[in-house]
């Protein structure tokens, strides 16, 4: 039994237990939830405070897992999110020599044409190349890369997840508890709200740590 603000209490307990993941259910009445808070106000607040990935489920996660999708853009969050996706795909794949499939879906909205954005895209492509060449050997995960140009990234992610029969969607969040900003410009919120497929949200504390594990350009 916990007391106090739910998101802070759960975050504290997860830290005490050294939890690897926190699982939150999503209401079937998702359409009635506020657009910036896909799993309810408490869960949204928790995502902005937690130091562990948050698995949001409306339907059970299928285990062993054969097919997953990680959606990225040109932001730094992409680097760590991809490694988290490889880790989960490897850990939950079928036993034996069978490989799990992971699709790295890169969304280009065309809204950011700055040199910094171009640099980050090159970095993301480099990271994906490294994993595509090596992940099958050390993680048992076959990595496929796909780039989609769409001004509506949430719609593109949701459509591809459904069409590809993905069993898990992984998204890096860019929430700021201090500034009250939405996650990935509300993309993660929209995807979580619309998909019944389980969604793994990777908080900044996680992807920043994992991003250091990938060789720089």
C-alpha positions in Angstrom: 0.0 0.0 0.0 1.4 3.3 -1.1 0.5 6.8 0.0 1.0 10.2 -1.5 0.9 11.4 -5.2 0.6 8.2 -7.2 3.2 9.0 -9.9 5.8 9.9 -7.3 5.0 7.0 -5.0 5.2 4.5 -7.9 8.4 6.1 -9.2 10.0 5.9 -5.8 9.0 2.2 -5.4 10.3 1.3 -8.8 13.6 2.9 -7.9 13.7 1.1 -4.6 13.0 -2.3 -6.2 15.4 -1.5 -9.1 12.6 -2.4 -11.4 13.4 -3.0 -15.1 9.9 -1.9 -16.3 6.7 -0.5 -14.9 3.5 -1.9 -16.5 0.4 0.3 -16.8 -2.9 -0.6 -18.2 -4.7 1.6 -20.7 -8.4 2.2 -20.4 -10.6 1.0 -23.3 -12.2 4.4 -23.3 -9.0 5.9 -24.8 -10.9 8.3 -27.0 -12.2 10.1 -24.0 -8.7 10.8 -22.7 -7.0 14.1 -23.1 -4.8 14.1 -26.2 -1.6 14.9 -24.3 -2.2 12.3 -21.6 -2.7 9.0 -23.4 -3.1 6.7 -20.4 -4.7 9.0 -17.9 -3.3 11.9 -15.9 -1.5 9.8 -13.3 0.2 7.6 -15.8 1.3 10.6 -17.9 2.8 12.2 -14.8 4.5 9.0 -14.0 6.1 8.8 -17.5 7.6 12.2 -16.9 9.2 11.2 -13.6 10.3 7.6 -14.0 13.8 6.3 -14.5 12.5 3.0 -16.1 10.7 2.1 -19.3 6.9 2.1 -19.1 5.0 -0.6 -20.8 1.4 0.6 -21.6 -1.0 -2.2 -22.5 -4.5 -2.4 -23.7 -4.1 -6.0 -24.8 -1.6 -8.7 -23.5 1.9 -8.7 -24.8 2.6 -11.8 -26.8 5.6 -13.8 -25.5 7.7 -15.1 -27.1 7.8 -12.0 -29.3 8.6 -12.4 -33.0 8.1 -8.9 -34.5 8.6 -5.5 -33.0 8.9 -1.9 -34.2 10.9 1.1 -32.9 9.9 4.4 -34.4 12.5 7.2 -34.5 13.0 10.7 -35.8 16.2 12.7 -36.1 16.3 13.5 -32.3 18.9 12.2 -29.8 16.2 10.1 -28.2 16.4 7.8 -31.2 19.8 6.4 -30.4 19.0 5.0 -26.9 15.5 3.9 -28.0 16.9 1.7 -30.7 19.2 -0.1 -28.2 16.3 -0.6 -25.8 14.3 -2.0 -28.6 17.1 -4.5 -29.5 17.4 -5.5 -25.9 13.7 -6.2 -25.5 13.5 -8.0 -28.8 16.4 -10.2 -27.8 15.2 -10.9 -24.3 11.6 -11.8 -25.4 12.4 -13.7 -28.7 11.7 -17.4 -29.1 14.2 -19.8 -27.6 16.8 -21.5 -29.8 18.3 -20.2 -33.1 15.1 -18.4 -34.2 15.7 -14.7 -34.6 13.3 -12.0 -33.7 12.6 -9.2 -36.3 12.9 -5.6 -35.4 12.0 -2.8 -37.8 13.6 0.6 -37.3 11.0 3.0 -38.7 12.5 6.4 -39.4 9.9 9.1 -39.8 10.8 12.2 -41.9 8.2 14.9 -41.6 10.1 17.4 -43.7 9.6 20.1 -41.1 13.2 20.4 -40.0 15.8 21.1 -42.7 18.5 22.6 -40.4 22.1 21.4 -40.5 21.7 20.1 -36.9 18.8 17.9 -38.0 20.9 16.6 -41.0 23.7 15.7 -38.6 21.3 13.9 -36.3 19.9 12.0 -39.3 23.4 10.9 -40.3 24.0 9.8 -36.7 20.7 7.8 -36.6 21.6 6.1 -40.0 25.0 5.2 -38.7 23.6 3.6 -35.5 21.1 1.7 -37.6 23.8 0.4 -39.9 25.9 -0.9 -37.0 22.9 -2.7 -35.5 21.7 -4.1 -38.9 25.2 -5.6 -39.5 25.8 -7.0 -36.0 22.5 -7.5 -34.0 21.7 -10.9 -35.5 25.0 -12.3 -34.2 25.1 -11.0 -30.7 21.4 -10.4 -29.9 19.5 -12.9 -32.2 17.6 -10.0 -33.7 17.3 -9.3 -37.4 17.1 -5.6 -38.0 15.3 -4.0 -40.9 15.4 -0.3 -41.7 12.6 1.6 -43.3 12.2 5.4 -43.9 8.8 6.9 -44.3 8.1 10.5 -45.3 4.9 11.6 -43.7 3.9 15.0 -42.1 1.8 13.0 -39.6 4.3 10.7 -37.8 1.7 9.3 -35.4 -0.5 8.1 -38.2 2.5 6.6 -40.1 3.7 4.7 -37.0 0.3 3.4 -36.2 -0.4 2.3 -39.7 2.9 0.5 -40.2 2.6 -1.2 -36.8 -0.8 -2.6 -37.7 0.2 -3.5 -41.3 3.4 -5.3 -40.2 1.7 -7.2 -37.3 4.1 -5.7 -34.8 3.6 -7.2 -31.3 5.4 -4.3 -29.5 6.0 -0.6 -30.5 8.9 1.2 -28.8 9.0 5.0 -28.6 11.6 7.3 -27.0 9.9 10.1 -25.1 11.1 13.6 -24.7 8.9 14.6 -21.8 10.0 17.2 -19.3 8.4 17.1 -15.9 9.8 20.5 -15.1 8.4 22.2 -18.2 5.3 20.2 -18.7 6.0 19.5 -22.4 4.4 16.6 -24.2 6.2 13.5 -25.3 7.8 13.6 -28.8 5.6 16.5 -29.7 2.5 14.5 -28.7 3.5 11.7 -31.2 4.0 9.1 -28.5 0.7 10.3 -26.9 -1.2 9.8 -30.1 0.3 6.4 -30.9 -0.4 5.1 -27.4 -3.9 6.4 -27.5 -4.8 4.9 -30.9 -3.0 1.5 -30.8 -4.2 -1.6 -28.9 -0.7 -3.0 -29.5 1.5 -2.7 -26.4 3.7 0.4 -26.4 7.0 0.7 -24.5 7.8 4.3 -23.6 11.5 5.0 -23.0 12.0 8.0 -20.7 14.9 10.4 -21.3 16.9 9.0 -18.4 17.0 5.6 -20.1 17.7 6.6 -23.7 20.4 9.1 -22.7 22.2 6.3 -20.9 21.9 3.8 -23.7 22.9 6.4 -26.3 26.4 6.4 -25.0 26.7 2.7 -25.8 26.6 3.2 -29.6 29.8 4.2 -31.4 29.8 7.8 -32.5 30.3 8.9 -36.1 
